[in-house]
Amino acid sequence: MSESSSTPPPLRPPVVTTSLTNGKKSGCLLQVILMNPIWTGIGGLTAIAAIFIPFFIHEGKPKPSQYSGSYEGSCHNETHNLKSRMILAINEDNGQLSGSLVLDSEDLGGGAQLKGVLDGATLTFTTDIPESGQIMWTGKWENNTIRGVYIVEHTFEYIRGIQAAWDIKLKEQYGENYTEQIRAQYRVPRNERGTWEVKKY
């Protein structure tokens, strides 16, 4: 029987379709290719480097978080019926939140650093109020917009100080007619509540 004179088909590296324990099919594919003698020459190794080095470099870069970025919107203090422009900068890294928050208005202003966590699409973080307490912010992220609520938790020392200042003013205003009923109307709340909404830009 005569041997066939046709040219044999070129050898191609086998493709591995089963995932490994670390979930990186590319690493298994590279190992199988290197075991094939036809790819161990200088030209073959050059081709392998050209194919796989860019892949591993790209895979090593962390994907930017969709939650990170700059946001702008408004904040409404429902306890005192005050509104403010709100500017938010968020950095999310493996579920940890950091950044800054600024309220820009005459009656409801200030700024602070924030720290918190991300759970699913829910952001929870706090900002400190110097010598007063802290604010707990909770919001739901959807389509580059965060909507949520917040609670201002004042310290007892701060409340006592504010209430004492109010008592002095009220006694001067009402004189002998100042009663506990009037004082109750001007009682400083321990907590303040409100809503907020910001959009990414």
Backbone as JSON Lines, residues from 0, in Angstrom:
{"i":0,"aa":"M","n":[0.86,-1.19,0.0],"ca":[0.0,0.0,0.0],"c":[0.89,1.23,0.0]}
{"i":1,"aa":"S","n":[0.64,2.18,-0.91],"ca":[1.47,3.39,-1.02],"c":[1.06,4.41,0.02]}
{"i":2,"aa":"E","n":[2.06,5.17,0.52],"ca":[1.78,6.2,1.5],"c":[1.15,7.39,0.82]}
{"i":3,"aa":"S","n":[0.28,8.05,1.51],"ca":[-0.4,9.21,0.95],"c":[0.57,10.36,0.82]}
{"i":4,"aa":"S","n":[0.52,11.07,-0.29],"ca":[1.43,12.2,-0.53],"c":[0.84,13.53,-0.08]}
{"i":5,"aa":"S","n":[-0.4,13.49,0.43],"ca":[-1.03,14.75,0.85],"c":[-0.35,15.29,2.1]}
{"i":6,"aa":"T","n":[-0.34,16.62,2.22],"ca":[0.29,17.28,3.36],"c":[-0.59,17.13,4.59]}
{"i":7,"aa":"P","n":[-0.02,16.67,5.71],"ca":[-0.84,16.5,6.93],"c":[-1.32,17.86,7.43]}
{"i":8,"aa":"P","n":[-2.49,17.89,8.04],"ca":[-3.01,19.16,8.56],"c":[-2.12,19.69,9.67]}
{"i":9,"aa":"P","n":[-2.0,21.03,9.76],"ca":[-1.13,21.61,10.8],"c":[-1.67,21.29,12.18]}
{"i":10,"aa":"L","n":[-0.72,21.13,13.11],"ca":[-1.11,20.86,14.47],"c":[-1.64,22.13,15.13]}
{"i":11,"aa":"R","n":[-2.69,21.99,15.86],"ca":[-3.27,23.13,16.59],"c":[-3.35,22.79,18.07]}
{"i":12,"aa":"P","n":[-3.17,23.78,18.89],"ca":[-3.21,23.5,20.33],"c":[-4.61,23.06,20.75]}
{"i":13,"aa":"P","n":[-4.69,22.06,21.62],"ca":[-6.0,21.64,22.1],"c":[-6.63,22.71,22.98]}
{"i":14,"aa":"V","n":[-7.92,22.84,22.92],"ca":[-8.64,23.83,23.72],"c":[-9.26,23.13,24.91]}
{"i":15,"aa":"V","n":[-8.99,23.64,26.09],"ca":[-9.51,23.06,27.31],"c":[-10.82,23.74,27.65]}
{"i":16,"aa":"T","n":[-11.86,22.98,27.82],"ca":[-13.17,23.57,28.11],"c":[-13.62,23.35,29.54]}
{"i":17,"aa":"T","n":[-12.89,22.51,30.28],"ca":[-13.27,22.29,31.68],"c":[-12.58,23.31,32.56]}
{"i":18,"aa":"S","n":[-13.32,23.89,33.51],"ca":[-12.76,24.9,34.38],"c":[-11.94,24.25,35.49]}
{"i":19,"aa":"L","n":[-10.94,24.97,35.95],"ca":[-10.1,24.48,37.02],"c":[-10.66,24.96,38.36]}
{"i":20,"aa":"T","n":[-10.01,24.53,39.43],"ca":[-10.49,24.93,40.76],"c":[-10.37,26.43,40.96]}
{"i":21,"aa":"N","n":[-9.37,27.07,40.29],"ca":[-9.24,28.52,40.44],"c":[-10.05,29.27,39.41]}
{"i":22,"aa":"G","n":[-10.74,28.56,38.52],"ca":[-11.62,29.19,37.57],"c":[-10.91,29.85,36.41]}
{"i":23,"aa":"K","n":[-9.61,29.61,36.19],"ca":[-8.87,30.25,35.11],"c":[-8.58,29.25,34.01]}
{"i":24,"aa":"K","n":[-9.45,29.21,33.01],"ca":[-9.25,28.29,31.9],"c":[-7.99,28.65,31.1]}
{"i":25,"aa":"S","n":[-7.69,29.95,31.04],"ca":[-6.56,30.39,30.24],"c":[-5.25,29.78,30.73]}
{"i":26,"aa":"G","n":[-5.09,29.65,32.06],"ca":[-3.88,29.06,32.6],"c":[-3.74,27.6,32.2]}
{"i":27,"aa":"C","n":[-4.84,26.86,32.2],"ca":[-4.82,25.45,31.8],"c":[-4.5,25.33,30.32]}
{"i":28,"aa":"L","n":[-5.07,26.22,29.51],"ca":[-4.81,26.19,28.08],"c":[-3.35,26.48,27.79]}
{"i":29,"aa":"L","n":[-2.77,27.43,28.5],"ca":[-1.36,27.75,28.31],"c":[-0.49,26.57,28.67]}
{"i":30,"aa":"Q","n":[-0.85,25.84,29.73],"ca":[-0.05,24.69,30.16],"c":[-0.1,23.59,29.11]}
{"i":31,"aa":"V","n":[-1.25,23.32,28.53],"ca":[-1.36,22.28,27.51],"c":[-0.59,22.66,26.26]}
{"i":32,"aa":"I","n":[-0.63,23.95,25.88],"ca":[0.11,24.4,24.7],"c":[1.6,24.2,24.89]}
{"i":33,"aa":"L","n":[2.11,24.54,26.08],"ca":[3.54,24.41,26.31],"c":[3.98,22.95,26.31]}
{"i":34,"aa":"M","n":[3.05,22.04,26.6],"ca":[3.4,20.62,26.58],"c":[3.48,20.06,25.16]}
{"i":35,"aa":"N","n":[2.96,20.82,24.18],"ca":[3.0,20.37,22.78],"c":[4.35,20.76,22.18]}
{"i":36,"aa":"P","n":[5.16,19.81,21.69],"ca":[6.51,20.12,21.19],"c":[6.53,21.15,20.09]}
{"i":37,"aa":"I","n":[5.49,21.21,19.27],"ca":[5.53,22.12,18.13],"c":[5.51,23.58,18.56]}
{"i":38,"aa":"W","n":[5.07,23.83,19.83],"ca":[4.99,25.21,20.31],"c":[6.17,25.59,21.2]}
{"i":39,"aa":"T","n":[7.15,24.69,21.37],"ca":[8.24,24.99,22.3],"c":[9.42,25.68,21.64]}
{"i":40,"aa":"G","n":[9.37,25.88,20.32],"ca":[10.43,26.62,19.65],"c":[10.35,28.1,19.95]}
{"i":41,"aa":"I","n":[11.34,28.85,19.48],"ca":[11.38,30.29,19.73],"c":[10.18,30.97,19.11]}
{"i":42,"aa":"G","n":[9.87,30.59,17.85],"ca":[8.73,31.22,17.19],"c":[7.42,30.92,17.9]}
{"i":43,"aa":"G","n":[7.28,29.67,18.38],"ca":[6.06,29.3,19.07],"c":[5.91,30.04,20.38]}
{"i":44,"aa":"L","n":[7.01,30.16,21.14],"ca":[6.94,30.87,22.41],"c":[6.65,32.35,22.19]}
{"i":45,"aa":"T","n":[7.18,32.91,21.1],"ca":[6.88,34.31,20.79],"c":[5.4,34.5,20.53]}
{"i":46,"aa":"A","n":[4.81,33.54,19.78],"ca":[3.38,33.63,19.49],"c":[2.55,33.49,20.76]}
{"i":47,"aa":"I","n":[2.98,32.58,21.63],"ca":[2.26,32.4,22.89],"c":[2.31,33.68,23.72]}
{"i":48,"aa":"A","n":[3.49,34.29,23.77],"ca":[3.62,35.52,24.55],"c":[2.72,36.61,24.0]}
{"i":49,"aa":"A","n":[2.66,36.7,22.67],"ca":[1.84,37.73,22.05],"c":[0.36,37.54,22.36]}
{"i":50,"aa":"I","n":[-0.05,36.29,22.52],"ca":[-1.46,36.0,22.76],"c":[-1.82,36.16,24.23]}
{"i":51,"aa":"F","n":[-0.99,35.61,25.11],"ca":[-1.39,35.48,26.51],"c":[-0.93,36.62,27.41]}
{"i":52,"aa":"I","n":[0.21,37.25,27.13],"ca":[0.66,38.32,28.01],"c":[-0.34,39.47,28.09]}
{"i":53,"aa":"P","n":[-0.88,39.96,26.94],"ca":[-1.9,41.02,27.07],"c":[-3.12,40.57,27.85]}
{"i":54,"aa":"F","n":[-3.47,39.27,27.73],"ca":[-4.65,38.77,28.44],"c":[-4.44,38.83,29.94]}
{"i":55,"aa":"F","n":[-3.27,38.37,30.4],"ca":[-3.01,38.35,31.84],"c":[-2.86,39.77,32.38]}
{"i":56,"aa":"I","n":[-2.29,40.68,31.58],"ca":[-2.17,42.07,32.03],"c":[-3.55,42.67,32.2]}
{"i":57,"aa":"H","n":[-4.43,42.42,31.23],"ca":[-5.79,42.96,31.3],"c":[-6.56,42.36,32.47]}
{"i":58,"aa":"E","n":[-6.36,41.04,32.68],"ca":[-7.1,40.38,33.75],"c":[-6.62,40.83,35.12]}
{"i":59,"aa":"G","n":[-5.38,41.32,35.19],"ca":[-4.86,41.76,36.48],"c":[-5.37,43.11,36.91]}
{"i":60,"aa":"K","n":[-5.91,43.89,35.98],"ca":[-6.41,45.22,36.33],"c":[-7.8,45.11,36.95]}
{"i":61,"aa":"P","n":[-8.02,45.74,38.13],"ca":[-9.35,45.69,38.74],"c":[-10.35,46.49,37.92]}
{"i":62,"aa":"K","n":[-11.55,45.96,37.8],"ca":[-12.59,46.67,37.08],"c":[-13.1,47.83,37.94]}
{"i":63,"aa":"P","n":[-13.3,48.99,37.32],"ca":[-13.81,50.12,38.11],"c":[-15.21,49.83,38.62]}
{"i":64,"aa":"S","n":[-15.49,50.22,39.86],"ca":[-16.79,49.98,40.46],"c":[-17.82,50.94,39.89]}
{"i":65,"aa":"Q","n":[-19.01,50.43,39.59],"ca":[-20.07,51.28,39.07],"c":[-20.58,52.25,40.13]}
{"i":66,"aa":"Y","n":[-20.29,51.96,41.39],"ca":[-20.76,52.82,42.47],"c":[-19.82,53.99,42.73]}
{"i":67,"aa":"S","n":[-18.56,53.85,42.35],"ca":[-17.6,54.91,42.58],"c":[-17.85,56.08,41.63]}
{"i":68,"aa":"G","n":[-17.63,57.29,42.13],"ca":[-17.78,58.45,41.28],"c":[-18.32,59.65,42.03]}
{"i":69,"aa":"S","n":[-18.67,60.68,41.28],"ca":[-19.2,61.93,41.83],"c":[-20.7,62.0,41.59]}
{"i":70,"aa":"Y","n":[-21.41,62.44,42.61],"ca":[-22.87,62.54,42.56],"c":[-23.29,63.94,43.0]}
{"i":71,"aa":"E","n":[-24.46,64.36,42.51],"ca":[-25.01,65.65,42.94],"c":[-26.53,65.54,42.99]}
{"i":72,"aa":"G","n":[-27.12,66.21,43.97],"ca":[-28.56,66.16,44.11],"c":[-29.01,67.05,45.25]}
{"i":73,"aa":"S","n":[-29.94,66.55,46.05],"ca":[-30.51,67.37,47.12],"c":[-30.74,66.55,48.38]}
{"i":74,"aa":"C","n":[-30.84,67.26,49.5],"ca":[-31.09,66.66,50.81],"c":[-32.21,67.45,51.48]}
{"i":75,"aa":"H","n":[-33.15,66.75,52.09],"ca":[-34.29,67.4,52.72],"c":[-34.36,66.96,54.18]}
{"i":76,"aa":"N","n":[-34.15,67.91,55.08],"ca":[-34.3,67.65,56.51],"c":[-35.78,67.82,56.84]}
{"i":77,"aa":"E","n":[-36.46,66.69,57.04],"ca":[-37.91,66.72,57.26],"c":[-38.26,67.2,58.67]}
{"i":78,"aa":"T","n":[-37.35,67.05,59.61],"ca":[-37.62,67.48,60.98],"c":[-37.79,69.0,61.05]}
{"i":79,"aa":"H","n":[-36.93,69.73,60.36],"ca":[-36.99,71.2,60.38],"c":[-37.43,71.79,59.04]}
{"i":80,"aa":"N","n":[-37.78,70.92,58.09],"ca":[-38.23,71.35,56.76],"c":[-37.19,72.26,56.09]}
{"i":81,"aa":"L","n":[-35.96,71.75,56.03],"ca":[-34.87,72.48,55.39],"c":[-34.33,71.66,54.23]}
{"i":82,"aa":"K","n":[-33.94,72.34,53.16],"ca":[-33.4,71.65,51.99],"c":[-32.03,72.2,51.64]}
{"i":83,"aa":"S","n":[-31.24,71.34,51.0],"ca":[-29.89,71.74,50.64],"c":[-29.43,71.0,49.4]}
{"i":84,"aa":"R","n":[-28.57,71.63,48.65],"ca":[-27.85,70.95,47.58],"c":[-26.88,69.96,48.21]}
{"i":85,"aa":"M","n":[-26.75,68.79,47.61],"ca":[-25.9,67.74,48.18],"c":[-24.89,67.28,47.13]}
{"i":86,"aa":"I","n":[-23.62,67.24,47.52],"ca":[-22.54,66.77,46.65],"c":[-21.87,65.59,47.32]}
{"i":87,"aa":"L","n":[-21.73,64.5,46.58],"ca":[-21.24,63.25,47.16],"c":[-20.14,62.67,46.28]}
{"i":88,"aa":"A","n":[-19.03,62.29,46.9],"ca":[-17.94,61.6,46.21],"c":[-17.74,60.24,46.89]}
{"i":89,"aa":"I","n":[-17.89,59.17,46.11],"ca":[-17.84,57.82,46.68],"c":[-16.75,57.0,46.0]}
{"i":90,"aa":"N","n":[-16.02,56.26,46.82],"ca":[-15.08,55.27,46.32],"c":[-15.45,53.92,46.94]}
{"i":91,"aa":"E","n":[-15.75,52.95,46.09],"ca":[-16.12,51.61,46.56],"c":[-15.02,50.62,46.22]}
{"i":92,"aa":"D","n":[-14.55,49.88,47.21],"ca":[-13.49,48.91,47.03],"c":[-13.81,47.66,47.84]}
{"i":93,"aa":"N","n":[-14.2,46.59,47.14],"ca":[-14.53,45.33,47.8],"c":[-15.58,45.49,48.9]}
{"i":94,"aa":"G","n":[-16.59,46.27,48.61],"ca":[-17.68,46.44,49.56],"c":[-17.46,47.5,50.61]}
{"i":95,"aa":"Q","n":[-16.28,48.12,50.63],"ca":[-15.99,49.19,51.58],"c":[-16.15,50.55,50.9]}
{"i":96,"aa":"L","n":[-16.83,51.45,51.59],"ca":[-17.11,52.78,51.04],"c":[-16.28,53.83,51.75]}
{"i":97,"aa":"S","n":[-15.77,54.78,50.99],"ca":[-15.08,55.94,51.54],"c":[-15.38,57.12,50.62]}
{"i":98,"aa":"G","n":[-15.07,58.32,51.1],"ca":[-15.32,59.49,50.27],"c":[-15.66,60.7,51.1]}
{"i":99,"aa":"S","n":[-16.45,61.6,50.5],"ca":[-16.8,62.84,51.19],"c":[-18.21,63.26,50.82]}
{"i":100,"aa":"L","n":[-18.8,64.07,51.69],"ca":[-20.16,64.56,51.51],"c":[-20.21,66.03,51.88]}
{"i":101,"aa":"V","n":[-20.88,66.83,51.04],"ca":[-21.0,68.26,51.29],"c":[-22.46,68.66,51.13]}
{"i":102,"aa":"L","n":[-22.99,69.4,52.12],"ca":[-24.3,70.03,52.03],"c":[-24.08,71.52,51.85]}
{"i":103,"aa":"D","n":[-24.63,72.06,50.77],"ca":[-24.32,73.43,50.37],"c":[-25.58,74.29,50.41]}
{"i":104,"aa":"S","n":[-25.89,74.83,51.58],"ca":[-26.98,75.8,51.71],"c":[-26.74,76.64,52.95]}
{"i":105,"aa":"E","n":[-27.49,77.71,53.08],"ca":[-27.29,78.63,54.2],"c":[-27.78,78.04,55.51]}
{"i":106,"aa":"D","n":[-28.89,77.31,55.46],"ca":[-29.49,76.76,56.67],"c":[-29.05,75.32,56.96]}
{"i":107,"aa":"L","n":[-28.63,74.61,55.92],"ca":[-28.28,73.2,56.08],"c":[-26.98,72.96,55.33]}
{"i":108,"aa":"G","n":[-25.87,73.26,55.98],"ca":[-24.58,73.19,55.31],"c":[-23.55,72.41,56.1]}
{"i":109,"aa":"G","n":[-22.42,72.18,55.47],"ca":[-21.33,71.47,56.12],"c":[-20.78,70.36,55.24]}
{"i":110,"aa":"G","n":[-19.67,69.79,55.68],"ca":[-19.06,68.71,54.93],"c":[-18.31,67.77,55.86]}
{"i":111,"aa":"A","n":[-18.14,66.53,55.41],"ca":[-17.45,65.54,56.25],"c":[-17.0,64.37,55.4]}
{"i":112,"aa":"Q","n":[-16.05,63.62,55.91],"ca":[-15.63,62.37,55.3],"c":[-16.65,61.28,55.64]}
{"i":113,"aa":"L","n":[-16.82,60.34,54.74],"ca":[-17.76,59.25,54.98],"c":[-17.05,57.9,54.97]}
{"i":114,"aa":"K","n":[-17.61,56.96,55.73],"ca":[-17.15,55.58,55.75],"c":[-18.36,54.68,55.86]}
{"i":115,"aa":"G","n":[-18.33,53.55,55.13],"ca":[-19.47,52.66,55.19],"c":[-19.24,51.38,54.42]}
{"i":116,"aa":"V","n":[-20.34,50.7,54.13],"ca":[-20.28,49.42,53.45],"c":[-21.34,49.37,52.35]}
{"i":117,"aa":"L","n":[-21.09,48.48,51.4],"ca":[-22.03,48.22,50.31],"c":[-22.56,46.8,50.46]}
{"i":118,"aa":"D","n":[-23.88,46.65,50.47],"ca":[-24.51,45.34,50.57],"c":[-25.49,45.21,49.42]}
{"i":119,"aa":"G","n":[-25.08,44.45,48.4],"ca":[-25.9,44.4,47.19],"c":[-25.86,45.74,46.51]}
{"i":120,"aa":"A","n":[-27.02,46.38,46.37],"ca":[-27.09,47.73,45.81],"c":[-27.43,48.76,46.88]}
{"i":121,"aa":"T","n":[-27.32,48.37,48.16],"ca":[-27.64,49.27,49.26],"c":[-26.36,49.82,49.88]}
{"i":122,"aa":"L","n":[-26.28,51.14,49.96],"ca":[-25.14,51.82,50.55],"c":[-25.51,52.32,51.95]}
{"i":123,"aa":"T","n":[-24.66,52.02,52.91],"ca":[-24.86,52.51,54.27],"c":[-23.55,53.13,54.74]}
{"i":124,"aa":"F","n":[-23.6,54.4,55.14],"ca":[-22.38,55.05,55.6],"c":[-22.72,56.12,56.64]}
{"i":125,"aa":"T","n":[-21.7,56.57,57.35],"ca":[-21.88,57.57,58.39],"c":[-20.96,58.76,58.14]}
{"i":126,"aa":"T","n":[-21.4,59.92,58.63],"ca":[-20.56,61.11,58.65],"c":[-20.64,61.69,60.06]}
{"i":127,"aa":"D","n":[-19.52,62.19,60.54],"ca":[-19.46,62.74,61.9],"c":[-19.77,64.24,61.89]}
{"i":128,"aa":"I","n":[-20.46,64.68,62.94],"ca":[-20.72,66.1,63.16],"c":[-19.89,66.51,64.37]}
{"i":129,"aa":"P","n":[-18.9,67.37,64.2],"ca":[-18.03,67.75,65.32],"c":[-18.83,68.28,66.52]}
{"i":130,"aa":"E","n":[-18.57,67.7,67.69],"ca":[-19.17,68.12,68.96],"c":[-20.69,68.02,68.98]}
{"i":131,"aa":"S","n":[-21.24,67.22,68.07],"ca":[-22.7,67.11,68.02],"c":[-23.19,65.68,67.91]}
{"i":132,"aa":"G","n":[-22.53,64.86,67.09],"ca":[-22.99,63.49,66.9],"c":[-22.59,62.95,65.55]}
{"i":133,"aa":"Q","n":[-23.46,62.17,64.95],"ca":[-23.18,61.63,63.63],"c":[-24.47,61.45,62.85]}
{"i":134,"aa":"I","n":[-24.32,61.27,61.53],"ca":[-25.46,61.05,60.64],"c":[-25.32,59.68,60.0]}
{"i":135,"aa":"M","n":[-26.38,58.9,60.05],"ca":[-26.42,57.6,59.41],"c":[-27.19,57.73,58.1]}
{"i":136,"aa":"W","n":[-26.51,57.42,56.98],"ca":[-27.1,57.53,55.65],"c":[-27.33,56.14,55.08]}
{"i":137,"aa":"T","n":[-28.5,55.92,54.5],"ca":[-28.81,54.65,53.83],"c":[-29.47,54.97,52.5]}
{"i":138,"aa":"G","n":[-28.98,54.33,51.43],"ca":[-29.54,54.6,50.11],"c":[-29.48,53.4,49.19]}
{"i":139,"aa":"K","n":[-30.34,53.38,48.2],"ca":[-30.4,52.3,47.21],"c":[-29.92,52.84,45.86]}
{"i":140,"aa":"W","n":[-28.93,52.15,45.29],"ca":[-28.36,52.56,44.0],"c":[-29.14,51.91,42.87]}
{"i":141,"aa":"E","n":[-29.54,52.72,41.88],"ca":[-30.24,52.2,40.71],"c":[-30.08,53.17,39.54]}
{"i":142,"aa":"N","n":[-29.52,52.67,38.44],"ca":[-29.34,53.47,37.22],"c":[-28.61,54.78,37.5]}
{"i":143,"aa":"N","n":[-27.48,54.67,38.2],"ca":[-26.62,55.83,38.51],"c":[-27.27,56.85,39.43]}
{"i":144,"aa":"T","n":[-28.34,56.47,40.11],"ca":[-29.01,57.35,41.06],"c":[-29.12,56.64,42.41]}
{"i":145,"aa":"I","n":[-28.9,57.4,43.48],"ca":[-29.03,56.87,44.83],"c":[-30.13,57.64,45.54]}
{"i":146,"aa":"R","n":[-31.11,56.92,46.07],"ca":[-32.19,57.52,46.85],"c":[-32.21,56.87,48.23]}
{"i":147,"aa":"G","n":[-32.4,57.7,49.25],"ca":[-32.39,57.1,50.58],"c":[-32.88,58.03,51.66]}
{"i":148,"aa":"V","n":[-32.61,57.62,52.89],"ca":[-33.01,58.37,54.09],"c":[-31.79,58.54,54.97]}
{"i":149,"aa":"Y","n":[-31.91,59.46,55.93],"ca":[-30.82,59.64,56.9],"c":[-31.39,60.0,58.25]}
{"i":150,"aa":"I","n":[-30.62,59.71,59.27],"ca":[-30.98,60.03,60.65],"c":[-29.8,60.73,61.32]}
{"i":151,"aa":"V","n":[-30.07,61.9,61.89],"ca":[-29.06,62.63,62.65],"c":[-29.19,62.22,64.12]}
{"i":152,"aa":"E","n":[-28.12,61.69,64.68],"ca":[-28.12,61.27,66.07],"c":[-27.22,62.21,66.87]}
{"i":153,"aa":"H","n":[-27.85,63.12,67.62],"ca":[-27.08,64.07,68.43],"c":[-26.7,63.44,69.76]}
{"i":154,"aa":"T","n":[-25.61,63.93,70.32],"ca":[-25.21,63.49,71.66],"c":[-26.08,64.19,72.72]}
{"i":155,"aa":"F","n":[-26.18,63.56,73.88],"ca":[-26.96,64.15,74.96],"c":[-26.38,65.5,75.38]}
{"i":156,"aa":"E","n":[-25.05,65.61,75.37],"ca":[-24.41,66.86,75.77],"c":[-24.81,67.99,74.83]}
{"i":157,"aa":"Y","n":[-24.86,67.67,73.54],"ca":[-25.24,68.69,72.56],"c":[-26.69,69.12,72.77]}
{"i":158,"aa":"I","n":[-27.57,68.15,72.98],"ca":[-28.99,68.46,73.18],"c":[-29.19,69.32,74.42]}
{"i":159,"aa":"R","n":[-28.5,68.97,75.5],"ca":[-28.63,69.75,76.73],"c":[-28.17,71.19,76.53]}
{"i":160,"aa":"G","n":[-27.08,71.37,75.8],"ca":[-26.57,72.7,75.55],"c":[-27.53,73.54,74.72]}
{"i":161,"aa":"I","n":[-28.07,72.95,73.66],"ca":[-29.02,73.67,72.82],"c":[-30.3,73.99,73.59]}
{"i":162,"aa":"Q","n":[-30.78,73.0,74.35],"ca":[-32.01,73.21,75.11],"c":[-31.83,74.31,76.16]}
{"i":163,"aa":"A","n":[-30.69,74.36,76.8],"ca":[-30.42,75.39,77.79],"c":[-30.42,76.77,77.15]}
{"i":164,"aa":"A","n":[-29.84,76.88,75.95],"ca":[-29.84,78.16,75.25],"c":[-31.25,78.58,74.88]}
{"i":165,"aa":"W","n":[-32.07,77.62,74.45],"ca":[-33.47,77.91,74.13],"c":[-34.23,78.35,75.37]}
{"i":166,"aa":"D","n":[-34.0,77.71,76.48],"ca":[-34.71,78.07,77.72],"c":[-34.44,79.52,78.1]}
{"i":167,"aa":"I","n":[-33.21,79.97,77.95],"ca":[-32.87,81.35,78.28],"c":[-33.65,82.33,77.39]}
{"i":168,"aa":"K","n":[-33.68,82.03,76.07],"ca":[-34.39,82.91,75.14],"c":[-35.89,82.91,75.41]}
{"i":169,"aa":"L","n":[-36.45,81.73,75.69],"ca":[-37.89,81.64,75.93],"c":[-38.29,82.34,77.22]}
{"i":170,"aa":"K","n":[-37.48,82.23,78.25],"ca":[-37.79,82.9,79.52],"c":[-37.77,84.42,79.35]}
{"i":171,"aa":"E","n":[-36.81,84.9,78.52],"ca":[-36.76,86.33,78.25],"c":[-37.99,86.79,77.46]}
{"i":172,"aa":"Q","n":[-38.47,85.93,76.57],"ca":[-39.61,86.29,75.73],"c":[-40.94,86.22,76.48]}
{"i":173,"aa":"Y","n":[-41.13,85.14,77.24],"ca":[-42.43,84.92,77.9],"c":[-42.48,85.43,79.34]}
{"i":174,"aa":"G","n":[-41.34,85.57,79.96],"ca":[-41.31,86.06,81.33],"c":[-42.02,85.1,82.28]}
{"i":175,"aa":"E","n":[-42.93,85.66,83.09],"ca":[-43.65,84.84,84.07],"c":[-44.63,83.87,83.41]}
{"i":176,"aa":"N","n":[-44.95,84.1,82.16],"ca":[-45.89,83.22,81.45],"c":[-45.21,81.98,80.85]}
{"i":177,"aa":"Y","n":[-43.9,81.86,81.06],"ca":[-43.18,80.7,80.53],"c":[-43.54,79.45,81.33]}
{"i":178,"aa":"T","n":[-44.09,78.46,80.67],"ca":[-44.53,77.23,81.34],"c":[-43.88,76.02,80.68]}
{"i":179,"aa":"E","n":[-44.1,74.86,81.29],"ca":[-43.58,73.62,80.72],"c":[-44.24,73.3,79.38]}
{"i":180,"aa":"Q","n":[-45.49,73.73,79.2],"ca":[-46.16,73.5,77.92],"c":[-45.46,74.26,76.8]}
{"i":181,"aa":"I","n":[-45.08,75.48,77.09],"ca":[-44.35,76.27,76.09],"c":[-42.97,75.64,75.84]}
{"i":182,"aa":"R","n":[-42.32,75.22,76.91],"ca":[-41.0,74.6,76.76],"c":[-41.09,73.34,75.9]}
{"i":183,"aa":"A","n":[-42.15,72.57,76.08],"ca":[-42.32,71.33,75.3],"c":[-42.46,71.62,73.81]}
{"i":184,"aa":"Q","n":[-43.06,72.75,73.47],"ca":[-43.23,73.11,72.06],"c":[-41.89,73.38,71.39]}
{"i":185,"aa":"Y","n":[-40.91,73.79,72.16],"ca":[-39.59,74.13,71.62],"c":[-38.52,73.12,72.04]}
{"i":186,"aa":"R","n":[-38.97,71.94,72.41],"ca":[-38.01,70.93,72.84],"c":[-37.13,70.52,71.65]}
{"i":187,"aa":"V","n":[-35.85,70.47,71.9],"ca":[-34.9,70.1,70.84],"c":[-34.94,68.59,70.64]}
{"i":188,"aa":"P","n":[-35.22,68.11,69.42],"ca":[-35.31,66.66,69.21],"c":[-33.94,66.0,69.29]}
{"i":189,"aa":"R","n":[-33.92,64.8,69.84],"ca":[-32.65,64.05,69.93],"c":[-32.2,63.62,68.54]}
{"i":190,"aa":"N","n":[-33.15,63.21,67.71],"ca":[-32.83,62.75,66.36],"c":[-33.53,63.63,65.32]}
{"i":191,"aa":"E","n":[-32.88,63.79,64.19],"ca":[-33.48,64.46,63.05],"c":[-33.51,63.48,61.89]}
{"i":192,"aa":"R","n":[-34.53,63.6,61.05],"ca":[-34.68,62.67,59.94],"c":[-34.86,63.43,58.63]}
{"i":193,"aa":"G","n":[-34.51,62.74,57.55],"ca":[-34.68,63.36,56.25],"c":[-34.49,62.38,55.11]}
{"i":194,"aa":"T","n":[-34.6,62.89,53.9],"ca":[-34.42,62.09,52.68],"c":[-33.36,62.73,51.81]}
{"i":195,"aa":"W","n":[-32.79,61.94,50.91],"ca":[-31.79,62.46,49.99],"c":[-31.8,61.7,48.68]}
{"i":196,"aa":"E","n":[-31.39,62.39,47.64],"ca":[-31.33,61.79,46.3],"c":[-30.22,62.46,45.5]}
{"i":197,"aa":"V","n":[-29.32,61.66,44.94],"ca":[-28.22,62.19,44.14],"c":[-28.08,61.37,42.87]}
{"i":198,"aa":"K","n":[-27.55,62.02,41.83],"ca":[-27.35,61.36,40.55],"c":[-25.9,61.48,40.12]}
{"i":199,"aa":"K","n":[-25.37,60.41,39.57],"ca":[-23.97,60.38,39.15],"c":[-23.76,61.25,37.92]}
{"i":200,"aa":"Y","n":[-22.63,61.94,37.89],"ca":[-22.32,62.77,36.72],"c":[-20.88,62.59,36.29]}
